C-alpha cells in the first residue's frame, strides 16, 4: 500500500517549545509506510525532574486522536490502565509533569483512528479511555509490554507490527477526508469552510458528515485550529511584525476577533505570547 505523502498536521504543538525542552525530552519518528494512510507519526516523552520540581506542559489541540502507553504518571480521570486512547481535545491540553515518567504515543491522522479501528470519533471527543474500549485485547496486551527501558526504535517497531495487523484498504470516504484536510492545511488562503467546499467539490452536508464520523469535530473547527497553529508557529519562530499583519495573513481581518480566538485556545493574548 503506498504511503500518503501529503501532510495532515501542522508543526505546532507544545507551547513554549524551548522551555519545554529544558524539562522533557521529546522524540518523533515516522511509522511504517503501510501505516501512512492512518498514522501521522510516533512520539515519545521522557522526563526526570528533581524532587519538589514540577512543570506545566501546555499543548495545542490537533484534530487527531492518539494511542499512548504511559508510565510513571496517571492522567486525571483515567483508571489503572497504562494503554489509553485520547479523542480530539477541544481545548488546550495541560499536563503537570513531576518526578520521572515516560510516554510512547501514536498520533493518528485526522480520521485515522476511526478508519483503522471502526469507531465513531465523535464518541471520543474530549475523552481519554482505556485502549481496551477501542482495540482488541491482543493489540492492547502487545503495547502494554512497552516501557521506559525500551528504545524509541523498539517501540516504533512494536507499534508498526501491532497496528499493521489491523490495516485494510482505506475506503473512499476516508480518502476524501484526507484530501480535504490536506488541502485545508496546505492552502493558507482558505479561511472559510465555503471556500474549502468549493475547492474540494464537496457539499456542506456531506462535508459535515465526513468530519462528524471520522474526526469528531466540525470542518470549521479544524480550519480555525490550523490557522491559529500557523500564527503560534510564526510567533515561536520569532515573528517581529505587527499582530494586525499576522492576523490578516491567516484570514482575520478583525484583529479583536483574532485576539479572542487566540486567547481562548492558547490561554494568553497574542501580544503577551509574542513578548514572552
C-alpha positions in Angstrom: 0.0 0.0 0.0 1.5 3.3 -1.0 2.2 5.9 1.7 0.4 9.2 1.7 2.8 12.0 1.2 0.5 14.9 1.9 0.8 16.3 5.4 -2.3 16.4 7.5 -0.9 18.0 10.6 0.8 21.3 11.4 4.2 21.6 13.1 2.6 23.4 16.0 2.1 21.6 19.3 3.8 22.2 22.5 3.7 25.8 23.6 7.0 27.4 24.5 9.0 24.6 23.0 12.3 25.9 24.1 11.2 25.9 27.8 9.5 22.5 27.4 12.8 21.0 26.2 14.5 22.0 29.4 12.3 19.7 31.3 11.1 16.9 28.9 12.8 15.1 26.1 10.5 14.8 23.1 11.3 12.4 20.1 9.3 11.9 17.0 9.5 9.3 14.3 7.6 8.0 11.3 5.7 4.8 11.2 6.0 2.1 8.6 4.9 3.0 5.0 1.9 0.7 5.1 0.6 2.7 8.1 1.0 6.1 6.5 -2.7 6.4 5.5 -3.7 6.2 9.2 -0.6 7.3 11.3 0.8 10.8 11.3 3.8 9.9 13.5 5.0 8.3 16.7 6.3 10.3 19.6 7.8 9.7 23.0 8.3 11.7 26.1 10.8 11.1 28.9 11.5 13.2 32.0 13.2 13.0 35.3 12.8 16.1 37.5 14.4 16.8 40.9 12.2 16.2 44.0 9.7 19.0 44.5 10.1 20.4 41.0 7.2 20.3 38.5 6.5 21.7 35.1 3.2 22.5 33.4 3.2 21.4 29.8 0.7 23.0 27.5 -0.1 21.6 24.1 -2.4 23.0 21.3 -5.2 20.7 20.3 -5.0 18.9 16.9 -7.9 17.3 15.0 -6.4 13.9 15.7 -6.8 11.0 18.2 -3.8 9.4 20.0 -3.0 5.9 21.3 -0.4 6.0 24.1 1.4 3.9 26.7 2.0 5.9 29.8 4.3 5.0 32.7 5.2 7.0 35.8 2.1 9.2 36.0 -1.6 8.8 35.6 -3.9 11.1 33.7 -6.7 12.7 35.8 -9.9 10.8 35.3 -8.3 7.6 33.9 -8.1 4.2 35.5 -5.1 2.0 36.2 -4.6 1.0 32.5 -1.3 2.2 31.0 -2.5 2.0 27.4 -5.1 4.7 26.6 -6.8 6.3 23.7 -7.4 10.1 23.7 -10.0 11.6 21.3 -9.8 15.0 19.8 -9.5 17.6 22.6 -11.4 20.8 22.0 -9.2 23.0 24.3 -5.6 23.5 25.3 -4.2 20.3 26.8 -2.3 20.9 30.1 -0.4 18.2 32.0 1.8 18.7 35.0 4.9 16.6 34.9 6.9 15.8 38.1 9.3 13.1 39.4 10.0 10.8 36.4 7.9 9.4 33.7 7.8 8.0 30.1 5.2 8.0 27.4 5.1 6.5 23.9 2.4 7.6 21.6 0.8 7.1 18.2 -0.6 10.3 16.6 -3.2 9.3 14.1 -4.1 11.4 11.1 -7.4 13.2 11.3 -9.9 10.4 11.0 -7.2 7.7 11.2 -8.3 6.1 14.4 -11.9 5.9 13.2 -10.9 4.4 9.9 -8.5 1.9 11.4 -10.5 0.8 14.5 -14.0 1.2 13.1 -15.2 3.7 15.8 -17.1 6.9 15.6 -14.7 9.7 16.5 -17.5 11.9 17.9 -17.9 9.4 20.8 -14.3 10.0 21.9 -14.4 13.8 21.8 -12.7 15.3 24.9 -12.2 11.8 26.4 -9.3 9.6 27.4 -10.4 6.0 27.8 -8.7 2.6 28.2 -7.5 1.4 24.9 -9.4 -1.9 25.5 -12.6 0.1 24.8 -11.3 0.7 21.2 -8.9 -2.1 20.3 -8.9 -5.8 20.8 -7.2 -7.5 23.7 -4.2 -8.8 21.8 -3.4 -5.3 20.4 -3.6 -3.7 23.9 -1.6 -6.5 25.5 1.2 -6.2 23.0 1.5 -2.5 23.5 1.3 -2.9 27.3 4.6 -4.7 27.2 6.4 -1.4 26.3 8.1 0.7 28.9 10.9 3.2 29.6 13.5 0.5 29.3 12.7 0.2 25.6 14.4 2.3 23.0 12.4 4.6 20.7 13.3 2.3 17.8 12.0 -0.8 19.7 8.7 1.0 20.4 8.3 2.1 16.8 8.9 -1.4 15.5 6.4 -2.9 18.0 3.7 -0.3 17.0 4.4 -1.0 13.3 3.8 -4.7 13.9 0.8 -4.4 16.1 -1.1 -1.7 14.1 0.0 -3.3 10.8 -2.2 -6.3 11.6 -5.3 -4.0 11.6 -4.8 -2.4 8.2 -7.2 -2.8 5.3 -7.7 -0.7 2.2 -9.0 2.8 3.2 -12.5 3.4 1.9 -13.4 6.2 -0.5 -14.9 8.4 2.2 -11.8 8.3 4.3 -9.6 9.0 1.3 -11.8 12.0 0.5 -11.5 13.3 4.1 -7.7 13.1 4.0 -7.7 15.1 0.7 -9.9 17.8 2.3 -7.8 18.0 5.4 -4.6 18.2 3.4 -6.0 21.0 1.3 -7.0 22.9 4.4 -3.5 22.6 5.7 -1.6 23.4 2.6 -3.6 26.3 1.2 -3.3 29.2 3.7 -5.7 31.3 1.6 -8.6 29.0 2.7 -10.1 30.8 5.8 -13.8 29.9 5.4 -15.4 26.5 5.1 -17.3 27.6 2.0 -14.0 28.1 0.3 -13.0 24.6 1.2 -16.2 23.1 -0.2 -15.8 24.9 -3.5 -12.1 24.0 -3.8 -12.7 20.3 -3.0 -16.1 19.9 -4.7 -17.8 18.7 -1.6 -21.3 19.9 -0.4 -21.9 21.3 3.0 -23.8 18.4 4.5 -21.5 15.8 3.0 -18.5 17.5 4.5 -20.1 17.8 7.9 -21.0 14.1 7.9 -17.4 13.2 7.0 -15.9 15.2 9.8 -18.5 14.1 12.3 -17.8 10.5 11.7 -14.1 10.4 11.2 -12.7 13.4 13.1 -15.3 14.1 15.7 -15.3 17.9 15.2 -16.6 20.3 12.5 -14.7 21.4 9.5 -14.9 24.9 10.8 -13.2 23.9 14.0 -10.4 22.2 12.1 -9.8 25.1 9.7 -9.7 27.6 12.6 -7.3 25.4 14.6 -4.9 25.2 11.6 -4.8 28.9 11.2 -4.2 29.5 14.9 -1.4 26.9 14.7 0.2 28.8 11.9 0.1 32.0 14.0 1.6 30.3 17.0 4.3 28.7 14.9 5.3 32.2 13.5 5.5 33.6 17.0 7.6 30.7 18.3 9.9 31.3 15.4 10.4 35.0 16.4 7.9 36.8 14.3 8.5 40.5 15.0 5.8 42.2 12.8 2.6 43.7 13.9 -0.3 41.5 15.2 -2.6 43.1 12.7 -0.4 41.9 9.9 -0.2 38.4 11.5 -4.0 38.2 11.9 -4.6 39.3 8.3 -2.0 36.8 7.0 -4.2 34.0 8.3 -7.6 35.3 7.5 -8.6 37.5 10.4 -9.5 40.9 9.1 -10.7 41.9 12.6 -7.7 41.9 15.0 -10.0 41.8 18.0 -11.6 38.6 16.7 -8.1 37.1 16.2 -7.1 38.1 19.7 -10.2 36.5 21.2 -9.7 33.2 19.4 -6.0 33.1 20.1 -6.6 33.8 23.8 -9.3 31.2 24.1 -7.0 28.5 22.6 -3.6 29.4 23.9 -4.5 30.9 27.2 -2.9 34.3 26.8 -3.3 37.1 24.3 -1.1 37.1 21.2 0.8 40.2 22.3 1.7 38.6 25.6 2.8 35.4 23.9 4.9 37.4 21.5 6.6 39.4 24.2 7.4 36.3 26.2 
